[in-house]
Amino acid sequence: MVSAESTTLTARQVEVLELREQGRTQREVAEQLGTTDSNISAIERAAEQNIEKARRTLELVRTVRSPIQFSVTPGTSFEELVASVYEHADDAGIKIAHCRPELYTHLYGVLENATNQNELTTTIDVGITNDGEVRVYTEDA
């Protein structure tokens, strides 16, 4: 078994995830570990929550560590967001790694849950790396 040491997962969560990755059903895992399928389901759910928190932490850190950072408020359209990204990058002499349509698509995919009809519904923090990568973080998952 892979060690859970120094991760956000418990040893039991790793054990359950490994067995499920091997194709075993919740019932089979429960029988092997001497517990119930509902307990296995709860362990999986908790593991997925821990994984999501770790992913969000990485998003925040990548944004915070970006040399260019700015916030965008709710009500901002994607056109305005993309223009703002290019403006901040131009001011710093950084070339964005995406053309406008690619950047628009990338941001829309990342921010899908923070939008309504092509407008942001929450404040987002944007980071631009020296390599022109655009990172975003929002409090809403």
MDTraj code that builds the backbone (N, CA, C; nanometers):
import mdtraj as md
import numpy as np

residues = "MET VAL SER ALA GLU SER THR THR LEU THR ALA ARG GLN VAL GLU VAL LEU GLU LEU ARG GLU GLN GLY ARG THR GLN ARG GLU VAL ALA GLU GLN LEU GLY THR THR ASP SER ASN ILE SER ALA ILE GLU ARG ALA ALA GLU GLN ASN ILE GLU LYS ALA ARG ARG THR LEU GLU LEU VAL ARG THR VAL ARG SER PRO ILE GLN PHE SER VAL THR PRO GLY THR SER PHE GLU GLU LEU VAL ALA SER VAL TYR GLU HIS ALA ASP ASP ALA GLY ILE LYS ILE ALA HIS CYS ARG PRO GLU LEU TYR THR HIS LEU TYR GLY VAL LEU GLU ASN ALA THR ASN GLN ASN GLU LEU THR THR THR ILE ASP VAL GLY ILE THR ASN ASP GLY GLU VAL ARG VAL TYR THR GLU ASP ALA".split()
xyz = np.array([
    [0.0839, -0.1186, 0.0000],
    [0.0000, 0.0000, 0.0000],
    [0.0878, 0.1240, 0.0000],
    [0.0454, 0.2248, -0.0734],
    [0.1137, 0.3524, -0.0779],
    [0.0944, 0.4218, 0.0565],
    [0.1949, 0.4932, 0.1034],
    [0.1872, 0.5600, 0.2329],
    [0.1128, 0.6929, 0.2219],
    [0.0281, 0.7196, 0.3211],
    [-0.0469, 0.8455, 0.3264],
    [0.0306, 0.9516, 0.4037],
    [0.1454, 0.9123, 0.4563],
    [0.2246, 1.0044, 0.5371],
    [0.2527, 1.1332, 0.4611],
    [0.2392, 1.2424, 0.5284],
    [0.2604, 1.3777, 0.4753],
    [0.1648, 1.4145, 0.3614],
    [0.0446, 1.3586, 0.3643],
    [-0.0606, 1.4003, 0.2713],
    [-0.1821, 1.4420, 0.3528],
    [-0.2847, 1.4888, 0.2835],
    [-0.4086, 1.5256, 0.3520],
    [-0.5015, 1.4057, 0.3670],
    [-0.4593, 1.2902, 0.3197],
    [-0.5411, 1.1694, 0.3287],
    [-0.4971, 1.0834, 0.4465],
    [-0.5934, 1.0124, 0.5037],
    [-0.5598, 0.9160, 0.6085],
    [-0.5157, 0.7856, 0.5427],
    [-0.4508, 0.7004, 0.6202],
    [-0.4078, 0.5700, 0.5692],
    [-0.5284, 0.4887, 0.5225],
    [-0.6385, 0.4988, 0.5961],
    [-0.7596, 0.4240, 0.5600],
    [-0.8172, 0.4759, 0.4281],
    [-0.8164, 0.6073, 0.4089],
    [-0.8673, 0.6640, 0.2837],
    [-0.7840, 0.6155, 0.1660],
    [-0.6527, 0.6135, 0.1814],
    [-0.5653, 0.5648, 0.0740],
    [-0.5932, 0.4184, 0.0467],
    [-0.6082, 0.3401, 0.1520],
    [-0.6361, 0.1976, 0.1367],
    [-0.7657, 0.1756, 0.0580],
    [-0.8709, 0.2476, 0.0940],
    [-0.9994, 0.2345, 0.0253],
    [-0.9878, 0.2802, -0.1197],
    [-0.9225, 0.3942, -0.1433],
    [-0.9072, 0.4434, -0.2803],
    [-0.8287, 0.3457, -0.3667],
    [-0.7243, 0.2866, -0.3113],
    [-0.6462, 0.1880, -0.3876],
    [-0.7314, 0.0675, -0.4264],
    [-0.8073, 0.0165, -0.3306],
    [-0.8921, -0.1002, -0.3594],
    [-0.9992, -0.0657, -0.4624],
    [-1.0563, 0.0527, -0.4521],
    [-1.1583, 0.0939, -0.5499],
    [-1.0950, 0.1131, -0.6872],
    [-0.9727, 0.1648, -0.6931],
    [-0.9021, 0.1814, -0.8211],
    [-0.8749, 0.0467, -0.8868],
    [-0.8625, -0.0561, -0.8061],
    [-0.8399, -0.1911, -0.8585],
    [-0.9685, -0.2517, -0.9137],
    [-1.0793, -0.1773, -0.9046],
    [-1.2046, -0.2235, -0.9616],
    [-1.2976, -0.2932, -0.8632],
    [-1.2610, -0.2931, -0.7374],
    [-1.3462, -0.3586, -0.6389],
    [-1.4668, -0.2706, -0.6056],
    [-1.5785, -0.3343, -0.5809],
    [-1.7005, -0.2611, -0.5442],
    [-1.6900, -0.2170, -0.3983],
    [-1.7788, -0.1268, -0.3594],
    [-1.7810, -0.0841, -0.2193],
    [-1.8078, -0.2035, -0.1282],
    [-1.8966, -0.2905, -0.1702],
    [-1.9297, -0.4095, -0.0898],
    [-1.8068, -0.4989, -0.0730],
    [-1.7323, -0.5212, -0.1829],
    [-1.6124, -0.6050, -0.1742],
    [-1.5078, -0.5427, -0.0816],
    [-1.4903, -0.4129, -0.0932],
    [-1.3946, -0.3426, -0.0069],
    [-1.4393, -0.3522, 0.1382],
    [-1.5686, -0.3313, 0.1616],
    [-1.6223, -0.3387, 0.2975],
    [-1.5986, -0.4774, 0.3582],
    [-1.6242, -0.5823, 0.2799],
    [-1.6041, -0.7186, 0.3294],
    [-1.4570, -0.7433, 0.3608],
    [-1.3686, -0.6972, 0.2724],
    [-1.2249, -0.7179, 0.2936],
    [-1.1765, -0.6443, 0.4182],
    [-1.2314, -0.5256, 0.4446],
    [-1.1852, -0.4452, 0.5577],
    [-1.2692, -0.4648, 0.6838],
    [-1.3706, -0.5494, 0.6742],
    [-1.4520, -0.5800, 0.7906],
    [-1.5392, -0.4641, 0.8366],
    [-1.6010, -0.3956, 0.7409],
    [-1.6882, -0.2825, 0.7733],
    [-1.8099, -0.2853, 0.6811],
    [-1.8851, -0.1753, 0.6781],
    [-2.0056, -0.1692, 0.5942],
    [-1.9803, -0.0899, 0.4668],
    [-2.0668, -0.1138, 0.3650],
    [-2.0507, -0.0359, 0.2417],
    [-2.0778, 0.1123, 0.2673],
    [-2.1682, 0.1438, 0.3595],
    [-2.1955, 0.2858, 0.3864],
    [-2.0731, 0.3518, 0.4506],
    [-1.9983, 0.2773, 0.5305],
    [-1.8751, 0.3320, 0.5875],
    [-1.7704, 0.3544, 0.4781],
    [-1.7613, 0.2614, 0.3859],
    [-1.6681, 0.2763, 0.2727],
    [-1.7070, 0.3991, 0.1908],
    [-1.8352, 0.4175, 0.1686],
    [-1.8837, 0.5348, 0.0958],
    [-1.8449, 0.6632, 0.1686],
    [-1.8600, 0.6650, 0.2998],
    [-1.8237, 0.7832, 0.3792],
    [-1.6737, 0.8095, 0.3722],
    [-1.5937, 0.7040, 0.3756],
    [-1.4477, 0.7188, 0.3664],
    [-1.4100, 0.7764, 0.2299],
    [-1.4722, 0.7246, 0.1244],
    [-1.4452, 0.7763, -0.0109],
    [-1.4835, 0.9236, -0.0232],
    [-1.5995, 0.9576, 0.0304],
    [-1.6465, 1.0966, 0.0256],
    [-1.5494, 1.1896, 0.0984],
    [-1.5053, 1.1478, 0.2161],
    [-1.4098, 1.2284, 0.2938],
    [-1.2774, 1.2421, 0.2186],
    [-1.2332, 1.1351, 0.1546],
    [-1.1091, 1.1399, 0.0765],
    [-1.1231, 1.2382, -0.0394],
    [-1.2346, 1.2325, -0.1102],
    [-1.2569, 1.3246, -0.2224],
    [-1.2615, 1.4696, -0.1750],
    [-1.3194, 1.4938, -0.0578],
    [-1.3212, 1.6292, -0.0013],
    [-1.1797, 1.6754, 0.0317],
    [-1.0990, 1.5864, 0.0888],
    [-0.9596, 1.6205, 0.1186],
    [-0.8811, 1.6493, -0.0091],
    [-0.9059, 1.5712, -0.1128],
    [-0.8380, 1.5916, -0.2406],
    [-0.8781, 1.7263, -0.2997],
    [-1.0063, 1.7598, -0.2941],
    [-1.0540, 1.8878, -0.3461],
    [-0.9934, 2.0047, -0.2683],
    [-0.9835, 1.9929, -0.1380],
    [-0.9212, 2.0990, -0.0570],
    [-0.7745, 2.1162, -0.0959],
    [-0.7053, 2.0054, -0.1183],
    [-0.5649, 2.0128, -0.1591],
    [-0.5524, 2.0794, -0.2960],
    [-0.6413, 2.0445, -0.3883],
    [-0.6390, 2.1059, -0.5216],
    [-0.6621, 2.2560, -0.5121],
    [-0.7598, 2.2977, -0.4308],
    [-0.7917, 2.4398, -0.4139],
    [-0.6751, 2.5136, -0.3475],
    [-0.6083, 2.4469, -0.2539],
    [-0.4915, 2.5070, -0.1894],
    [-0.3830, 2.5342, -0.2926],
    [-0.3600, 2.4380, -0.3817],
    [-0.2609, 2.4574, -0.4882],
    [-0.3000, 2.5727, -0.5802],
    [-0.4279, 2.5833, -0.6136],
    [-0.4747, 2.6953, -0.6967],
    [-0.4440, 2.8280, -0.6291],
    [-0.4727, 2.8363, -0.5004],
    [-0.4482, 2.9596, -0.4263],
    [-0.2993, 2.9925, -0.4234],
    [-0.2170, 2.8949, -0.3925],
    [-0.0729, 2.9178, -0.3838],
    [-0.0157, 2.9596, -0.5187],
    [-0.0582, 2.8945, -0.6254],
    [-0.0084, 2.9308, -0.7591],
    [-0.0487, 3.0738, -0.7957],
    [-0.1683, 3.1126, -0.7566],
    [-0.2136, 3.2486, -0.7850],
    [-0.1348, 3.3488, -0.7017],
    [-0.1202, 3.3211, -0.5729],
    [-0.0494, 3.4121, -0.4822],
    [0.0978, 3.4264, -0.5215],
    [0.1573, 3.3214, -0.5716],
    [0.2994, 3.3259, -0.6091],
    [0.3235, 3.3883, -0.7462],
    [0.2187, 3.4206, -0.8179],
    [0.2345, 3.4834, -0.9485],
    [0.2829, 3.6269, -0.9295],
    [0.3776, 3.6704, -1.0102],
    [0.4309, 3.8056, -0.9937],
    [0.3297, 3.9168, -1.0240],
    [0.2316, 3.8871, -1.1067],
    [0.1263, 3.9847, -1.1349],
    [-0.0026, 3.9297, -1.0768],
    [-0.0679, 4.0097, -0.9950],
    [-0.1930, 3.9674, -0.9329],
    [-0.2926, 4.0815, -0.9353],
    [-0.4173, 4.0472, -0.9588],
    [-0.5248, 4.1455, -0.9510],
    [-0.6562, 4.0730, -0.9280],
    [-0.7534, 4.1469, -0.8784],
    [-0.8858, 4.0905, -0.8518],
    [-0.9846, 4.1435, -0.9530],
    [-1.0855, 4.0633, -0.9811],
    [-1.1914, 4.1010, -1.0736],
    [-1.3240, 4.0806, -1.0001],
    [-1.4110, 4.1777, -1.0091],
    [-1.5351, 4.1772, -0.9314],
    [-1.6513, 4.1124, -1.0062],
    [-1.7537, 4.0721, -0.9302],
    [-1.8738, 4.0163, -0.9935],
    [-1.9335, 4.1163, -1.0918],
    [-1.9959, 4.0643, -1.1961],
    [-2.0555, 4.1496, -1.2980],
    [-1.9629, 4.1753, -1.4154],
    [-1.8355, 4.1386, -1.4002],
    [-1.7389, 4.1561, -1.5084],
    [-1.7652, 4.0509, -1.6154],
    [-1.7706, 4.0944, -1.7403],
    [-1.7916, 3.9996, -1.8500],
    [-1.6598, 3.9296, -1.8831],
    [-1.6692, 3.8184, -1.9544],
    [-1.5481, 3.7479, -1.9946],
    [-1.4654, 3.8309, -2.0913],
    [-1.5305, 3.9095, -2.1747],
    [-1.4568, 3.9991, -2.2649],
    [-1.3719, 4.0965, -2.1839],
    [-1.4313, 4.1535, -2.0778],
    [-1.3582, 4.2479, -1.9922],
    [-1.2464, 4.1762, -1.9160],
    [-1.2731, 4.0543, -1.8710],
    [-1.1720, 3.9770, -1.7993],
    [-1.0513, 3.9499, -1.8880],
    [-1.0757, 3.9012, -2.0082],
    [-0.9670, 3.8720, -2.1020],
    [-0.8894, 3.9994, -2.1336],
    [-0.9598, 4.1098, -2.1580],
    [-0.8933, 4.2381, -2.1855],
    [-0.8073, 4.2804, -2.0671],
    [-0.8569, 4.2603, -1.9471],
    [-0.7831, 4.2971, -1.8268],
    [-0.6569, 4.2126, -1.8105],
    [-0.6661, 4.0852, -1.8409],
    [-0.5491, 3.9980, -1.8338],
    [-0.4414, 4.0484, -1.9295],
    [-0.4790, 4.0762, -2.0533],
    [-0.3820, 4.1249, -2.1514],
    [-0.3259, 4.2612, -2.1118],
    [-0.4089, 4.3473, -2.0577],
    [-0.3632, 4.4801, -2.0151],
    [-0.2588, 4.4691, -1.9035],
    [-0.2880, 4.3877, -1.8015],
    [-0.1922, 4.3703, -1.6916],
    [-0.0618, 4.3076, -1.7419],
    [-0.0721, 4.2116, -1.8307],
    [0.0474, 4.1464, -1.8850],
    [0.1283, 4.2450, -1.9693],
    [0.0602, 4.3225, -2.0534],
    [0.1296, 4.4217, -2.1365],
    [0.2036, 4.5233, -2.0500],
    [0.1382, 4.5688, -1.9430],
    [0.2012, 4.6659, -1.8529],
    [0.3292, 4.6115, -1.7909],
    [0.3352, 4.4796, -1.7705],
    [0.4521, 4.4165, -1.7094],
    [0.5502, 4.3618, -1.8133],
    [0.5160, 4.3764, -1.9421],
    [0.6038, 4.3260, -2.0467],
    [0.6028, 4.1743, -2.0584],
    [0.4910, 4.1119, -2.0228],
    [0.4784, 3.9660, -2.0295],
    [0.3843, 3.9290, -2.1429],
    [0.4249, 3.8280, -2.2206],
    [0.3407, 3.7786, -2.3293],
    [0.2560, 3.6636, -2.2765],
    [0.1244, 3.6777, -2.2886],
    [0.0324, 3.5728, -2.2447],
    [0.0518, 3.4491, -2.3328],
    [0.0519, 3.3320, -2.2697],
    [0.0802, 3.2061, -2.3396],
    [-0.0341, 3.1588, -2.4293],
    [-0.1477, 3.2286, -2.4271],
    [-0.2633, 3.1890, -2.5076],
    [-0.3066, 3.3056, -2.5964],
    [-0.3565, 3.2729, -2.7166],
    [-0.4218, 3.3759, -2.7961],
    [-0.5573, 3.4044, -2.7306],
    [-0.6223, 3.5134, -2.7702],
    [-0.7476, 3.5521, -2.7044],
    [-0.8527, 3.4414, -2.7014],
    [-0.8827, 3.3756, -2.8127],
    [-0.9854, 3.2702, -2.8060],
    [-0.9478, 3.1556, -2.7107],
    [-0.8190, 3.1168, -2.7106],
    [-0.7735, 3.0107, -2.6197],
    [-0.7851, 3.0556, -2.4745],
    [-0.7460, 3.1803, -2.4462],
    [-0.7544, 3.2316, -2.3098],
    [-0.8995, 3.2383, -2.2643],
    [-0.9857, 3.2853, -2.3505],
    [-1.1285, 3.2935, -2.3201],
    [-1.1823, 3.1543, -2.2842],
    [-1.1495, 3.0552, -2.3671],
    [-1.1947, 2.9183, -2.3443],
    [-1.1371, 2.8627, -2.2145],
    [-1.0083, 2.8869, -2.1920],
    [-0.9432, 2.8401, -2.0694],
    [-1.0107, 2.8996, -1.9456],
    [-1.0295, 3.0308, -1.9453],
    [-1.0899, 3.0975, -1.8300],
    [-1.2342, 3.0535, -1.8099],
    [-1.3059, 3.0389, -1.9177],
    [-1.4454, 2.9959, -1.9052],
    [-1.4528, 2.8564, -1.8442],
    [-1.3629, 2.7677, -1.8870],
    [-1.3612, 2.6326, -1.8318],
    [-1.3273, 2.6313, -1.6840],
    [-1.2295, 2.7104, -1.6453],
    [-1.1869, 2.7163, -1.5054],
    [-1.2915, 2.7847, -1.4184],
    [-1.3605, 2.8825, -1.4728],
    [-1.4540, 2.9643, -1.3950],
    [-1.6010, 2.9321, -1.4207],
    [-1.6276, 2.8200, -1.4818],
    [-1.7647, 2.7849, -1.5188],
    [-1.8622, 2.7968, -1.4010],
    [-1.8194, 2.7554, -1.2820],
    [-1.9074, 2.7608, -1.1652],
    [-1.9161, 2.9007, -1.1036],
    [-1.8387, 2.9938, -1.1552],
    [-1.8385, 3.1304, -1.1019],
    [-1.8971, 3.2289, -1.2028],
    [-1.9764, 3.1754, -1.2969],
    [-2.0325, 3.2616, -1.4006],
    [-2.1813, 3.2373, -1.4196],
    [-2.2438, 3.3379, -1.4793],
    [-2.3832, 3.3266, -1.5210],
    [-2.3979, 3.4151, -1.6443],
    [-2.4360, 3.3550, -1.7539],
    [-2.4560, 3.4274, -1.8798],
    [-2.3371, 3.5160, -1.9149],
    [-2.2169, 3.4550, -1.9131],
    [-2.0953, 3.5219, -1.9577],
    [-2.0471, 3.6328, -1.8648],
    [-2.0946, 3.6333, -1.7397],
    [-2.0491, 3.7311, -1.6405],
    [-2.0074, 3.6593, -1.5137],
    [-1.9067, 3.7150, -1.4476],
    [-1.8637, 3.6591, -1.3195],
    [-1.9700, 3.6840, -1.2135],
    [-1.9916, 3.5854, -1.1293],
    [-2.0896, 3.5995, -1.0217],
    [-2.0213, 3.6166, -0.8864],
    [-1.8897, 3.6085, -0.8845],
    [-1.8129, 3.6211, -0.7609],
    [-1.6795, 3.6882, -0.7918],
    [-1.6164, 3.7392, -0.6899],
    [-1.4837, 3.7984, -0.7074],
    [-1.3833, 3.6871, -0.7331],
    [-1.2945, 3.7105, -0.8272],
    [-1.1869, 3.6150, -0.8534],
    [-1.0536, 3.6867, -0.8414],
    [-0.9516, 3.6109, -0.8078],
    [-0.8151, 3.6615, -0.8051],
    [-0.7422, 3.6000, -0.9234],
    [-0.6720, 3.6837, -0.9954],
    [-0.6006, 3.6399, -1.1152],
    [-0.4520, 3.6584, -1.0911],
    [-0.3745, 3.5590, -1.1317],
    [-0.2292, 3.5681, -1.1266],
    [-0.1733, 3.5400, -1.2650],
    [-0.0706, 3.6137, -1.3013],
    [-0.0035, 3.5919, -1.4300],
    [0.1434, 3.5632, -1.4002],
    [0.1914, 3.4498, -1.4486],
    [0.3310, 3.4119, -1.4250],
    [0.4218, 3.4823, -1.5253],
    [0.5512, 3.4769, -1.4995],
    [0.6484, 3.5353, -1.5922],
    [0.6476, 3.4638, -1.7265],
    [0.5974, 3.3393, -1.7288],
    [0.5874, 3.2620, -1.8530],
    [0.4565, 3.2883, -1.9273],
    [0.3724, 3.3771, -1.8723],
    [0.2473, 3.4111, -1.9388],
    [0.1315, 3.3187, -1.9097],
    [0.1477, 3.2311, -1.8102],
    [0.0365, 3.1445, -1.7698],
    [-0.0585, 3.2249, -1.6821],
    [-0.1869, 3.1996, -1.6994],
    [-0.2890, 3.2716, -1.6226],
    [-0.3492, 3.1762, -1.5203],
    [-0.3394, 3.2142, -1.3950],
    [-0.3936, 3.1354, -1.2840],
    [-0.5130, 3.2108, -1.2248],
    [-0.6140, 3.1388, -1.1838],
    [-0.7287, 3.2051, -1.1205],
    [-0.7667, 3.1315, -0.9927],
    [-0.8184, 3.2080, -0.8994],
    [-0.8654, 3.1514, -0.7737],
    [-0.9932, 3.2237, -0.7358],
    [-1.0907, 3.1471, -0.6915],
    [-1.2154, 3.2034, -0.6427],
    [-1.2521, 3.1335, -0.5133],
    [-1.3133, 3.2062, -0.4223],
    [-1.3546, 3.1467, -0.2956],
    [-1.4578, 3.0376, -0.3181],
    [-1.5415, 3.0533, -0.4189],
    [-1.6436, 2.9536, -0.4494],
    [-1.5819, 2.8432, -0.5319],
    [-1.6010, 2.7218, -0.4869],
    [-1.5438, 2.6076, -0.5598],
    [-1.6175, 2.5836, -0.6893],
])
top = md.Topology()
chain = top.add_chain()
for i, resn in enumerate(residues, 1):
    res = top.add_residue(resn, chain, resSeq=i)
    for name in ("N", "CA", "C"):
        top.add_atom(name, md.element.get_by_symbol(name[0]), res)
traj = md.Trajectory(xyz[None], top)
